[in-house]
Amino acid sequence: MRFLPALMTGLLLVPAITVVTAPVYAQQGYQQATGQRINEIRVLGTERIEPETVLTYMDVRVGDNMTEETLDRALKSLFGTGLFADVVLRQKGNVLEVTLAENPVINQVAFEGNDKIEDEELLAEVQLRPRQVLTRNKVQSDVNRLYQVYQRNGRFSVNIEPKIIKLDQNRVDLVFEVTEGEVTVIKGIRFVGNQAYDDDKLRSEISTKEDRWYRFLATDDRYDPDRIKYDEEMLRRFYLSQGYADFRVVSSAAELSKDRDEFYVTFMIEEGQRYRVGDVKISSMLHNFDANVLVPEVAFKEGEWYDAGLVEDTVDNITKALESHQFLFVNVRPDTVRNRENTTVSITFNITETTPVYVERIDVGGNVRTLDKVIRREFSLVEGDPFNKTKLAKSEQAIKDLGFFEAVEVSQSQGSAPDKTVVNVNVQEKSTGELSVGAGFSTADGPLADFRIRERNFLGKGQDVTLAATVAGERTEFDFSFTEPYFLDRDLSAGIDLFHITRDLQDESSYDQRRTGGALRVGYPLSEHWRQSLRYGYEMNDINNVDTDASRFIRDQEGERVTSAISQRLTYDTRDSILFPTNGMNAWLDTEWAGLGGDASYLSAQIGASYFYPLADRWILNVLGETGVIGGLSEDVEINERFFLGGSSLRGFERAGVGPRDPATDDSLGGNYFYRGSVEMSFPVGLPEEMGVLGHGFTDFGSLWHLDETDPTILDESSLRATAGLGVSWRSPMGPVRADVAVPYVKEDFDREEVFRFSFGTRF
């Protein structure tokens, strides 16, 4: 609830609470009181609290001697309750008189002046609540906590002033008046002591960033002490990966400007010498085991620059290799010896057997919404298995990859016996629902509006539910999908898809298309990188609104056609990221058979691979190749089943701009065979990495040809087409943006070119 100034008219505004924290005795009779027996205790000044209750709080009783120690003990006991703002003890003969001023009771807690942080969020951070007793210490504690909340949100110029509004019956309203101020940004980051790398390079290695106009949606340019500590570790890892084994961060400091709206962060570092790898040895204490078989697992060679990250990779490689040789309980410890005279690091990997330890149980905590089994099924270890650190780390990463949790912490504790361990998993859940509404433009579909609602952890069972709609100038699409990732409690994904799509293909082939249908699918892993998926689809495909001047190959196929098909996909994926890969390969084999009912009867296959290789920092080479074929089994392949090439699949040509074409109408007819390839280099353009802007140089090539029905008038050439071009992409906060300029240098006269291609929006 917000208090308006008008509501405060006539109310007494008290800036603070007065607390007497030392004994106050009446001077009269004090000397005579020493040691005198107490015959009566009188309680005065109470309003809500009964005098008998006060007597129970006092550590003094009738019959006790009235000494200074006794009275001091009584005073401390009463103040310790937190119920009283003032306590005065006076002796009148054999009577101890206790005069009290009760702390007020809170009627309600409110906030004034807060616009950036809602009342509910602030109220969750303070301890004081209505009907609680108000004390100065608690108010100050809450004020400090509110300062922390605002500083965590980057507002260090905030001012918070607690106000007490007195009401009747010793009640008060507690109002926190907040002046939020502007966001306090990091204006400058500098380094002291760096010789090998300049400040710009080191700034790119840490997560904290300087304030720039393009970071208007980011928070990395706000001061966060925890992030600064994390950046110290980032710097250490970077230098250790470059051979600087003596590197250390001497200190890190953040200076706040006088107007409290800017921070200046300084890292003081010592780089030390740069080391190369010296002798590399593997020392094994394992019985009847030749350590030489582990030499290929070493991720570096003698003479290379020392890299602490590669040392850790080697430990993991050796541990995994020993597991394959049935050595489950081993310890691989790298010992490094630095020779500062010749600047080399000698590394010995010592392998020893350890006492067998088994997993007694796995305890899961912190999950309120997500079911335990959703977390447990990601473990490579189960109760009773030999404990394995590599499998534990893999399990932790698998839980993080679910995307359901803000934080995942996996630890061990001693079990009920020395050879047993307990694995503890503590998670912090985050929102898994997504609601997006976007707009954009693409040269393929024109202006578009996009709506998408998705829940990735439906009912806490890890199920994925998506409802999406796209309305564009040349396409309208509605989709629903549901995926159960562990069908029948097995590593078997199962799902259903429903869709309704209408497309305007008048420019390419003089007709409109409507597709309505659904599919059932299952998928399962074959190994760490191989995966198999099966799918059954049923689709009603309607070719309509055919132009009267359209090619006869299209007019003959006007009408509705039902396709009932079974397909499979086999994939091999070693990419480091699905969305923005920089290393690894993704290969696929797709096959589909239609003829299980319906009108269509054909067999198709596609095989392809895309390989990513980093040549330098942010210089990524991508090589792609794909080919496909479709053939009718008892009839010709129709236009809605053929392949089309162009647009995003062959830049420099329009969508469906390559392949068989009717010269009389200029309609694209699709083809039964195709191949395509692409070689693309992605590179930085000189802008900061966090802006997400990359340049691209590419060449695309491919061809599309062959129709079942032969006609000498049809333009159909299997010759190579090739283009070259440049592009720029931006990973914008609103979605991906990309523009390409491509020029064909090998083509046919009847192909339709598209020199410029631009796309912008949330999804395409």
N, C-alpha and C positions, 0 to 999 in steps of 0.2 A: 504494500500500500504506500502511495506517495503522499506526503504532507505538504499542503500548500501554505504559503506564508500567512494567508488570511486565517487559517485555522489556529495559528499560534497566538492570535491577538488575546491579550489579557493573561497569557500563561507565563509562568516564571521560567526563564531559561537559565539553567545552572550549568556553568562550564566544567565543573569538576566535582568530585565527591571528596569531602574532608574526612580523613581517617586519623584518629589518634592512636598512635602505636606504642605509647609508653604509659605506665601506671600513673594515675592521678589520684592522690589521696588528699582529704581535707587536712590542712595543717593543724587544726585544733584537735588536741587529744591524740596526736600521732604517737608522741613519746610514751604516753600512758598506755597506748594500745599494744605495745610490744609484749607479746606473750600472754595477753589477756584472752580468756576463753570467750568464744562467740556464743551468745545466748539466742540471737535471732538474726535472720538474714531477710532484709526487705528489698524487694525488686520494684523499681520505679521506671516509668517511661515506656513500658511495652504497649504495643498496639495489637499486633496480630498474634504474638507469641504469649502463651500463658506463663505467668510467673513460676508455676511449678515446673514447667519445661526448662526455664532458665536455670533453676536450681540443679536440674539433672546435668546440665552442661558444665556447671562449675565444679572445679576440683577441690571444693571447700564444703564442709558440713558444719551444722550446729554442733558445738562441743569442741571444735578444733581451736587451737591457739591462734590469735590474730597477730601473726608475725609478718614481717616484710616478705619473707619467702612464700608464705601461704597466700598472701594477697597477690603477689606477682604470678603465682601459679594459676590462681583463679582468673586473673586478667588474661593471661595467654590462652586459657581454655576457652573463654568467651570469644576472644578475637579469632581463635582457630575455627570456630563454627562458620565464619563468613557471613553471619546473619546481622552483624552490628557494625554501624559506622563509627560509633563512639561508646566507650565504656568508662564510667567514673566510679571508683570505690571510695566510700567515706566511712569512717568509724564514728559512731555516736554512742559512747559508753560501751556497753557489751553488745551493741547492735551494729552489724555490717550492712550499710546501705549501698545498694547497687543501682546506679542510674544509667539507663541504656538509651541509645538512639539507634533504632532499627534501620538496617539498609532497606531501601525501597524495593518493591516487587515490580518487575517489568510487565507493563500492560501489552506492549507490542514493540517490535523492532522494525525500523523502516530505513530506507535509503533515499537520499535526495541528490540530484545532480548527475547520477550515473546514466549514461546513454549507451556506452560501448559494451558494458557488461550488465546483463539483466539482474533484477532483484533476486530471482530464484537462485542464480549461480552464486551471488554474494552471500545470500542467507545460508547456503549450504556450507560456506567456509567459516562462519562465525559460530562460537559456542553458545552465546547467550540466546535465550528463547523466552517467549512470553511465559509468565507465571514463575520465572526463576528470580532468585534474589540478585540484585544488581550490586556488584562490587567494582571498585576502581581497577583492581588488578585484572579482572576478567575483561573489562572494557578496553584496557590498554593492550591486552593480549589479542583481542579481536581486531583492534586497529592495526596492530603489527601484521596480523594475518592478511588483512585486506590490502595492506601495502604490498605484501608478497604476491598476492593475486594480480594486482595491476602491474607490478614490475615483471612478472612472468609474461604478461601480455605486451611488454615493451613500453610501458608508461611509467617512467621514473620521475616525471614532474608532477605526479598526482599529489593532491593534498586531501587528507581525510580528517575531519574534525567531528568528534562525538558530541552530541547535544542531548541534554536531559530535560525533558518537559514534565514538570510536576503535575500530578493529578491528585484527586482526593484519595483518602484512605491509604496514604503513603504509597501510591502507585506512580509509576513514571512511564513515559514513552521514550524509548532510546532511538535517536535519529542520527545516522551517520551522514554528515554532509560531505559530499565528494566533489572535488574539482579535478576532473580526469586529466586535463592537459593533453598535449600532443604525444604521439608515439615517439619514444626516444630511440633514434636509429644509430647505427654504427657508421660514423662519418669516415673513419680511417683505420686501416690495419697496417701496421708496420712491423718489421723484424729487425732485430739488432744482433749482429754477430754472424750473419749469413754471408758467405763468400762464394760458394759454389753455385748457388741459385739466387736469382733476384727476387724481389718482393712479389712481383706478379706471378711467378711460378709457384711460390709458396702459398700465395692466396688461393690459387686454384686447387691446392691439395687439402684445404680445410673446409669445413662446412659453414663456418661463419663468413658472411659476405658484407661488403661495404654497401651503403645505401646508393641505389641507382634508380632512375625513373622506371625502368622496365621491371623492377621487383615490386610493383604495386600490389601484387597478389601473394607475394611470398613473405615469409617471416624470418628468413635466414639473416636479414640485416638488422635484427633486433638483438639487443644484448641478452645473453643467457649464460650465467656462470657455469652451468652444467655443460653447455655446448663448448665453452672455452676449454674446459677440462678434456672433453672429447677431442677437441682440435689438437691439444698437446699430444695425445696418443696418435692422432693422424699424422702429425709431423714426425713423430718418432718412427712410425712404421714406414713413412716415405723415405727418410734418410737411411734407415736400416736396409731398405730394399735397394738402395743405390750404393751400398758398400761402406757407409759411415757408421762403423760399429761402435765408435766412442760418442756418438751424438747424444746430447741431452738438452732438455728445455730447462734453462736456469730459472726462469720465472715468466709469468704472464700477468699483465696488469691492464685494467680498464679504467680510464680516466673520464669522469663525467664533466661536461662543459658547465660553465657558470650558470647558464640559463636552463640547464638540466634537460636539454632536448637532443644532445649528441654525445656519443661515446667515442673514445679513441683507444683502440686496443693495441698493446705492444707485447710482442713475444721476444724475450731475450734468450738466445740459443747459443750453443757451442757445437760446431759441426765436427771438429776433430779431424783425424786423418781418414782417407779413403783406402779401403783394404780390398785386396784380391784374395781369391780362394787359394790356400796353400794345399797341404796334404789332406786327402780325404780318405778315411779308413772306416771300415765296418768291423767292429769287434763283437764277436758272438760268444756267449757263455752257454749256448744251447747244446745239449748232448747230441752227438752224431748229426750235426748240421753244418753244411758248408756255406759260410757267409758269402762266398763269391757269387752265389746265384742271386744275391740281392743288389749287386752292383748296378744293373740296369735301372733300379728303382731310384737311384740318386738323380735329382732333378737339375744338377749343375755339374760343371767340370772345373778341374784345376786351371787356374789362370783367369777365370771369369771374375767379374766384380762380385763381391760378397753380397748375398741377398738373404736376409733373415726369413723372408716369406718362403723362399725355395727350400730353406732348411726345414721349416714346418711341413711343407708339402712332402719332402723326402721322408720325414717321420711317419706321415700318414701312409705313404706308398709302401714303406717297409712293413708297417703294421698289417696292412691289407695282404701283402705278399706272404707274410708269416701265417696269417689265418688260412690261406689257401694250402699251406703246408701243415695244417692242423696244429699250429702252435697258437693256442687261444689265450694263454696267460703269459704275456710277455710285456716287458717295459723297454721302450726304445728312447734312450736319452742322448741328445746331442751335446757333446762337450767341445767347446771352442777355446782355442788358445791363440791369442793375438800376439803377433811378432811386430812390434812397433818399429823396429829397425828396417825390416824389408817390407813393411806394411802388408802382411799376409795374415790370413786366419786359417789355422789348421783345424779341421773338424773331424771328430771321431764319433761315430754312432755306436753307442754301447748297448748291446742287446742282452738282457737278463731275463730269466724266468721269474715270475711272481707267483705268490700263493693263489691257488684257484679261488675265485670268488663268483658266486651265483646270485642272480637277481631273486630276492625274496618276494618283493611285491613292488608294484608301481602305484604311487599315490598321486591323484590328480586333485588340484585345488584351484580356486579362483574363478572357476567357470560357473556362472549363474544360469545362463541360458543354454549354452552348448552342452549336449549330453556327454557323459564321460566316454562313451564308446567311440564318439567321433574323434576324440583325442587319442585314445588307446590304440585304435586301429592304424594309426600312423607310425607306431613303434615297430622298429625292426627287432626289438627285444621283447620277450614275454617272460612272465614269472617262471622261474626254474632254469632259464637259459644261462649259459656262462656270460658273465659281465664282459662287455666289450665297449671300449671308449669310442671306437670308430662308429659302431652301430648307434651308440647313444647320440653322438654328434649328428649323424644322419637323421635320426629320429627327431631331434630338436629342430633341424632345418625343415623337415617334412611338416611339422606342426606349424612353423612360421609360414611356410608356403601356402597353408590353407587360406591365409588372409583373413582369418576370423578374429585375430587377437592383436592388441596394441603392443603387448610384450609377452615373451615366453621365457621362462627361467627353468632350467632343468638342473637339478643338483642330486648329490648322493648323500646318504647318511648310513650309519652303521646298522646292520640288521640284528636279528636276535642271536646270531652267532658270528664268530670272527670271519667265517667264509661266506657270509651273506651280506648283501647290500640292499638298501631300499632306494629306489629311484623316485625322486619328488619332482612333480611337474606343477608349476604355478603359472597360471595365465591371467592376463588382464584383457577382458573382452572389449571389442569395439563394435561400432555400428557396421552391419553387413548389408544394410539396405541401400539401394541406389535409386535415385530419381533424377532424371536428366531431361531437360527440355532445351533443344537447340535449334539453330537455324544456320544455313550455309548455302554454298553454291558449288556446283561442279559442272565442268563442261560436258559430262556425260548425261546428267539428269537435270541440269538447270537449277533454279532456286529450290531449296528444300526446307521442310520443317521436320524436326525429329523429336519423338517422345519415347522414353524408355524407363521402365520400372523393373527393378531386379532385386531379388533377395537371395544372397549366396549361401545363407545358413538358415533355410526355412525351418521353422519350429525347432531350431537348435539341433537338427539332424544332419546338417551339412548338405542338404539338398539345395539345388539351384533352380530358381523359378524366374523366368523372364517374360515380360510382355512388352512388345515394342511396336511402334508405328512410325512410318516415314511417308510423308506426303511431299512429292516433288513435281516439278513441271512435267517430267516425262515418266514418272514412276510413282506408284502408290503401293505400299507394302505394309501388311500386318502380320506379326509373328508372335507365336507363343511356344515356349519350350520349358520342359521340366526334365531335370537330370538327378538321378539317384546315384551318387558316386560309389556306394558300396551295396549293390543289390544283393539281397539274400545274405547280408553280412560277409560278403566276399569282395575281393579286389576286382570287382566287375561293375563298371558303370552301365547304367541303363537309362534311357530317356525317350521322350516323345516330342515331336515337333509338329506344329500346325502352322499353315501359312496361307495367305491370299495376296497375290501380286498382280498388278496391272501395269503394263508398259506400253508406251507410245513409241513404236518402231517405224513410224511413217517416213522419217528422214532416211533410215537405212534400207528398209525393205518394204515400205508401203503397206504396213498392216499394224494392228494393235494385238496385244497378247494378254490373256488372262490365265493365271495359273492358281489353282486351288488344290490343296492336298495336305498330306501329313506323312510322318515317318516314325518308325520305331527303330531304336538303335541300341547296341551294346558295344562296350569296349573293354579291353583287358590288356594288361602288360605281358609281354613275352620275356622281357628282361629289363635291365635298367634303362636302356635307350630305345628298345623296340616296343611298339604297341600295335595291336590289331583292333579294328572296329568293324562291325557288321551293321547293315542298315537295310530295312525294307521300307520302300516308299510307294505311296499311291497318290497319283496326281491327275487332275483333270485340266487339260491344256486346250485353251480355246483360241483359235486364230480367227479374228473378226475384224470388221471395219476395213476390209481389204479394198484398196483403191481400184477403181474400175480400169485404170491404166497399169495396174501392177503386172509383174511377170506372171506368165501362165503357171510357172512352177510354184508360185505362191497362191494364185487363185485356185489351183487344183487341190490345195491342201487346206482351204478355208473350212472351218467348222471345229467341233470338239473332238478331242482325242484323249483316251484314258491310257495312262502308263502305270503299270504295276511292275516294279523292279526290285531286285536284290543287288546290293553292292557291298563292297568291302574296301577298306583302306588299311594299308600296312605302312607305318611310318618309322623312321629312324631319326632321332632328334638328339643332338649333342649341343645345341645352342646354349649360350650363357644367359640369354633372355629371350622370351617369346615375343615381347613387344618391340624391343630395341636391341636386337642381337649385335654383337661385335665379334664373336668368335664361335666357331662350330658349324655343324652341318644339319640341315633338315632335308630328308629324302622321303619320297612317297611313291606308292604304287596303288592306283585306284582301278578297280574293275567293276563293271555293272552289267547285269543281264536282265533284260526286260522281256516279258513273255509269260509271266505267271498270272494269266488272266489279262484283261485290258486289251487295247488295240495295238500297242507297240510291240515289236519283236526285234530286238537288236542285242549286240554284245559290244561293249566298249572297254578300252583300257587306256590309262594314262600313267606315265612314269616320269619322275623328275627329281631334281635335287637343287638345293641352294646352299652355297658354301660361303661362309664369312671368315675373313682373315684380317687381323689388325696388322698393318704395315708399320704404323707409328701411332703415337698418341692421337686418337680421334680420326686417324686415317684408316678407313675400313674398306677393304676390297670385297665385293660381293659378285660371285659368279653363279649364274642360274642357267639351267637347261631343262627342257621338258618336251615330251612328244606324246602324241595320242592318236588313236585310231578307233573308228566306230564302223560297224558293218551290220547290215540287216540280215536276219536269219531266214525269214520267209517273205520279206517284202522290202521295199526300198526304205532307206532312212529318210525321215521327214525333216522339215526345216527347223522345227523346235527341238530336234534331237542332235543336230549337227554342231560342229565346233565353229566358233567365230573368232577372228583375230584382229586386233587393233585396239586403239585407246590405251588403257593402262597395260595391256598385255603385249603391245608392240607400239611404243611411243614413236610419234612422227606420222602415224596414220590414224584416221578416225576410227571410232568403234565400228567393227565390222567393215573396216576400210580395205582389208586385204582378202583375197580369195575369189572363188567363182562369182561371176556377176553377169546379169542379163544386160547386154549393151543397149537393148531397145528401151528399157525402163530405168536402167542404172540401179536396179535392186540387188542388194547383196543376198546371196543364197546360202552361205555357209559351206562347209566342206567336211569330208569324212576323215581326212588326214591332216595333221599339222605338226610342226615343230617350232620351237622358239628358244631363244637364248638371250642372255643379257650379261654384260660385264659393266659393273658400276663401281666407281670410286667415290666414297663419301669423305669429305674433308672439312676442317674448320675454315671459317671465313674471316677470322680475326676478332669476332665478337666473344664476350665471356661465355664459357661453356654452359652456365645455368640458363642462358637465354634459349638454348635448344635450337639454335640456327646452324644448319649445315649446308654446304655446297655439294653438288653431285655432278660428276662427269660420267657419261655412259654411252654405250653403243648397244643397240638392240638389233636382233636379226631373227628371221623366221620365215615360215611360209605356210599356206593353207590351200588345199586343193582337193579335187575329185568329188563328183556327184555320181549316184547310182545310175541315173538316167542320162545317157549321153545325148548331147545336142551340139552340133558343130557351131551353132551361133553363140553358145555360151562361152564367155571369156574365162578360161580356166588354165592357169599356169602354175607349175610347181616350183618355179624359179625362186631364188633367194631374194628376200627383201632385207634391207639393212638401213639403219638410221644412226645418227650420232647427235648428241645434244648435251646441254647443261641444265641444271635445275637447282633450286634452293628450297629447303624445307624448314618449317618452324613448328616446334612443339609448343603451340600457344596454349594459354590457360583455357581457351574455349574449344580446343580440339586441334587436330593436325592440319597444317596448311602446307601446300606444296604447289610450286609452279615449275613447269618444264618447257624448254624450247628445244625441239628436235627437228632435224632436217634429214629426209631420206636421201641416201647417196646410191642405193641400189633399189630399183622399183620397176613396176610395170605401168604403162600409160593409163590403164583403167583403174589403178588404185586411187583411193581418196585420201589425201594428205591432211594432216592436222599439225601445224607447226607449233602452236602454243597450247598447252594444257594446264589448267588451273583447278584446284579443288580446295575447298574450305568448309569446315563444319565439324560436327561431333563424330559422325560415322558415315561411311559410304559403302 
